[in-house]
Amino acid sequence: MSRFWSRLVSTLDPYVPGEQPRIQNLVKLNTNEHPYGPSPRVVAAIAQANSDDLRLYPDPTSLVLRQAIARRESLVPEQVFVGNGSDEVLAHAFQALLKQERPLLFPDITYSFYPVYCGLYQIFHRTVALDDALVIRPEDYLQGDAGGIIFPNPNAPTGRGLGLDALERIVAGNPDVVVVIDEAYVDFGGVSATPLIARYPNLLVVQTMSKSRSLAGLRVGYAMGHPDLIQGLDRVKNSFNSYPLDRLAQAGGVAAIEDEDYFQRTRGAVIQSREALSKGLCALGFDVLPSLANFVFASHPKRPAEELAAALRERGIIVRHFRHPRIANFLRITVGTDAQCGQLVAACNEILG
Ligand SMILES: *Cc1c(COP(=O)(O)O)cnc(C)c1O
């Protein structure tokens, strides 16, 4: 607290990112990073962009990157917005599209950055409880009282997802407000809502290169939707930072989108490892939610999650634990390499005796 802070800053309750400790040989399964490196073509493109041209500002519109994304998704560049990680894209969406008279709706158990943006931008919101299986019930979002809707699909940290019919019910049932679908994890088995963009001008789909394209360190996120929504995001972006993506990020992002083969192989490997990890944990008595993401959400009937997380940490393995009462007994465990997953299962076996 400082007398120099604005009134708003004194009221903020900022997001706390998963820790990034600098400890050697740590098995880091706490922030849903990809276990394999980015495509070699990405590394080469960044090396090439690392030149005298860095004295020049980057393209403020990131046009080449937006063209590459549009091509892959069968859209036009006017339907694509890019930002410094999808967190920035989401922040702009909250300010440009989701701040309305009526409340913004999102699940009670979800990405914990959403309430933080509401605090920053003073957005009135209401949380909607997931069902007992921790799944979103579409009908809860069809009450006609929403000023906007946002949820991840698959949801975080549960890993549970909705199919295209359920997504369309929510989007079609709210024609006068924007529905933002945060698809940070969609490439690990979820269903993307992008095919609905052509028919629903109120739909904004947000994706990121941080998870399925192994580029959390490059900070590239994007949104896809009707050009009017994209223009709204652009107005906020151009009132905030003209150059959110530097030259290296734009070059690396293009290469990542274009290396489809590497993307398919590495996401497939993570999906396979996830299934093996889920089986290993189930065999130890864990209840593991069926996951469509690059993490599993698991609880053990005999041992509090917080205690397990502490015991794993003593063995050099870090996972994520959330204090929200409904999920306080769950651990969110990122899918690592098969070797890392094996270490985790072995450590749990030892801890559980
Ligand atoms: C990781 C994550 C993001 C943010 O990703 P960026 O690294 O900022 O692109 C957004 N939404 C959800 C649900 C996430 O898990």
The ligand as a Gaussian input file, in Angstrom:
#p B3LYP/6-31G(d) Opt

LIG

0 1
 C       -2.485000     -20.390000     -20.641000
 C       -3.846000     -19.796000     -20.801000
 C       -4.035000     -18.564000     -21.409000
 C       -2.918000     -17.599000     -21.682000
 O       -1.999000     -17.959000     -22.544000
 P       -0.916000     -16.935000     -23.108000
 O        0.366000     -17.555000     -22.724000
 O       -1.114000     -15.583000     -22.489000
 O       -1.195000     -16.944000     -24.547000
 C       -5.318000     -18.131000     -21.655000
 N       -6.380000     -18.851000     -21.259000
 C       -6.240000     -20.016000     -20.628000
 C       -7.455000     -20.751000     -20.218000
 C       -4.974000     -20.516000     -20.363000
 O       -4.832000     -21.644000     -19.691000

